[in-house]
Amino acid sequence: MNILLNPQHELRAGWKFAAYWLLFVVIFFGISFSLPLPAGPQTQLERLVLNTMPIIPAIAALLLMARFVDKVTVATFGVTLHEHWSRDLLIGLMIAAGMLAIVTIVNAAAGGITMVWTASDVSVRALIITPLVLILSAAQEELVFRGYPLQVLMKGMGVWAAILTMSTAFGLIHLMNPNATIIGAINTMLAGLILSLAYLRTRSLWLPYGIHLGWNVGLGFVLGYPLSGINIDSLWTTVPAGPKWLVGGQYGPEGGVTGTIVFVAAAIVIQRTRVAEVSPKMRAILSEKK
């Protein structure tokens, strides 16, 4: 058996996966050394902006792998404007809004919540840049965790094995966040699972991107909860009074049973919804590749 090539004389999935990450790391460090970046971020806003840097290697590695290794367009990996892209994005935002409603209801019932308007304490610059950073960060994470790496692993090791692998990685990497907890990592794995299910429903990244974006912006920027342990400038600041095991404490709702409830509910909705489906363009693209 040829360890490099499969029976179709293509590079095996494991090698493609490794090549993608090698490109990602090389490009990332190339950018880090070439740009005049500060020695260390001094403000919350600077830290947020630096967190958008991976979007460049995520896009570049995808383009290079698609063009020179897979010899297909990036649309094959769900990165394209198709007939349903705006609908998928809207559905994702609506699912995220429903998830946030559940967070609010559960936390209010568990002990009440205090919401304080804090936008007036934040600079206009921060109020503009923060949501833009969240837009880029959600795109970068979808490209990395639901884009090329997940999709190439699905062909090499099967759909569920690949989803569990990438969702586990998604959860474990968040253990590096401030105030990280084991339940927070488990809930983030569940989040990775529902976003992967959203990709499977449409074979496009727009639905998972809509869910991811709506959750991050709504939870962190609008409501002002800690976002995976990170406090960001927000319109409101929300503090739940319920027990930490339920409301998540300083990690935010993702660090408590509230997060578990929300992600399980979202998984059920995504599995049962009939309004999200593979568009004709994506069907044609995937058929051509076969």
N, C-alpha and C positions, 0 to 999 in steps of 0.2 A: 504493500500500500504506500502510495506517495504521501509523505507527511506534509508536503507543501501544497499540492494541488488536489482538487477533488476529481471525480470521474468526468466532469465537464471541463476539465483543464483550467479551472479557476482557482485562485488562491483560496485556501480553506478559511472558514469563518473565524477561527481562532487567530489566525495570522492577520486577517483584516482588522479584527478587534484590536490586536496589539499594535498594528501599524497606525491605526487612528490615534491611539493614545500617545504613541511616540511622536507623531506629528503635532498633536495638541501640546505636549510638554515642550517640545523644541520651539514651537512658535510662541508659546506663552513666555518662556524665559528669554527668547529673542526680543520680544516686546518690552519685557521688564528691564532688560539691560540697555535698550536703545532709547527708551523714552526718558525724559528728565523728570522722573518721579521723585517725590519727597522721601526723605529717609524713613519717615513713619507718618501715617495720617494723624493730624493734630485734632481734628474735629470729627464729630459723628458724620457730617456730610462728606468729608474727605474719605472716610472709611467706606461709606456707601458707594461713592464713585469708583473707588479702587476695586470694589467687588464686581463691577461691570466688565473689568478687563478680560475675563475668560470668554466673553462673547466673540472676540476677534479670533482666537484659535479655534473656537467651536465651529464658526462659519468656515474658516480657512481649511481646517482639517476635513470637514464634510465635502467642500468643493474639490479638494485634491483627491480624496478617496473615490468620490463619485466619477470624476473625470478620468483619472489615470489608472485606477485599480478595477472598479466595477464597470467603468465605461458606460455609464448611464447618466441621466440628468438628475439633479438633486430632487426633482419632483417625485422620483421613485421612492424617496424616503419621507414623503409627506410634506415636503417644504415647497409649496406652490399655491397659487391662487386658483382654486377650482370653483365649480358652480355653487358649492355649498359652504365655501369658507366663511363667509360673513354669518351665515346661519349657525354654523358650528361654533364660531366665536361667541355669538350671542347666547346660545344654549349653555356654553361653558360658563359665561358670566352669570347666567340665571341660576345654574346649579350652585355656583359659589355663593350667590346671594342667599339661596336657601340654606346652605351650610352655616352661613353667618347668622341667619335667623334662628337656627337651632341652638347655636352657641349662646345667643342672647337669651333665649327662653330658658335653657337649662341653667345658665348662671344666675338668672334672675330668680328662678324657682329655688335654687340651692342656697340662697343666702342674700340675694340682692346684688345689684351692681351700682357703682357710682360713676357717672359720666360727667366729665368736665371739659368745657370748650377751651382748647389750648392753642388753637391756630393763631390767636392774637399774640402769643408769646414766641412765635416762630417767625423767622425772616421770610419775606416774600421769595427770596432766592431759594431757600430750603423747601418751601411749599411747591415750587415749580420743579426743582431738580429731583426731589425724593420720589414722586410718582414716575418720573422718567427713568430713574434708576431701577425701580421695581419692574417697569415694563421690559427693560433690557435683561434684568436678572432672571425673570421668568422665562424669557425666550432662550437665554443661555442654558438654563437648566433643562428645558425641554429638548433642545438640540443634543445635549450631552446624555441625558438619561432616557429619553424616549425617541431620540433620533437615530443616527447611524449605529452607535454601539448596541442598542437594544435590538434593532432590526436585523443586524448582521448576526447577532447571537441567536435570534429566533430561528434562523435558517440552519445554524450549526448545531444547536442543542435542543431545539424545540421551543414552542411558544411559552409554556409555563415555566420551564427551567430558566429561560432567559429573563422573563418578567420577575421571577423571584430573585434572581441574581442581581439585576439592576435595581430593583426596589430595595433589596437589602443594602446595597452600596449607597443608595440614596439616603437611607436611614442612618447608616453608620457614619457617613461623612458629616452629618449634622451633630454628631456627638462632640465635634470640635467647637460647636457654637457655645456662647456664654450660657451658663445655667442649664446646660444639657442634662437630661436624665434618661434612664433606660426606657421608661414609658414614652418619653418624647421621641426616642429613636424608633421604638416600635410603631408609634403612631405615624411617624414620617415614612416608615416602610409601607404602612397602609396607604398613605397618601400617594406614594410611588405606584402602588398597585392600582388605585383607582385611576390615576393618570394614564397608566399603561392600558387599562381596560378602555379608557376613552379613545386612545389611539387605535386600538383594535376595532372599535365600532366604526371608525371612519377611515382608517388607514391614512390619516392626516394628522398633523400636529396642531391644527387650529382648535379642536375641541379640548384637548388637554391644556393647551396654552390658555384658553379662555378661563378654565377652572382655576388654573394656577395663578393667573394674573388677578382674577376677581378675588380670590382668597387673600393673596398677599396685599393688594391695595386696600381691600375692605377691612381686613383684620388689623393690618399694621398702620396704614396711612389714614383711613377714615375713623375707625373705632379706637385706635391707639393702644391695642394690646401689644405685648411683646411678640415679635414675629420670629418664631423659632429661637427664642432667647435673646433676640436683638431688639433694643428699643430704638425707634426711629421717630423723627418729627412727624406729628400727626394733627389732624383737625380736632379730634377729641382724644381724651385719655380715659380709658375705661378700666376700672378696678373692681373685680368681683370679690365678694365677701365670703364665698363658699370655701370649703376645705380644699387644701392644695392638691390632694389626690384627684379631686374632681375638676377643679378649674385650671390647674396647671401651674400655678404660682408664677415665678419670674420667667419661666420658659414660654408662658402664654398658653392658650387653650390646647395647643398641640401636645403639651406636657401632662395632660390629665385625661380622665375618663371621658370628659366632654369631647375631646378630640377623637377618641375612639368611637363614640356614638356618632359623631358627625361623619367620619370617614366611612364607617360601615353603611350608614344611610345613603351616602353619595354613591357607594359601590352598587347598592341595590337599584338606585335610580338609573345609573348608567347602564346596568345590565338589562333593565326592563324598558327603557325608553325606546320608542319607535320613531322618534323624530330625527335621530342622528343615524346616518347611514353612509356607506361608501358612495361617493359621487361618481357619475358616469366618467368623468375625466380620470379619476384615480383608478377606477376599474380598468379603463383602457390602458393606462400606464403600466399597471401591475400585470395585465395580460400580455402586453408586449414583452415585458421582462422575462416572463416564463417561456 
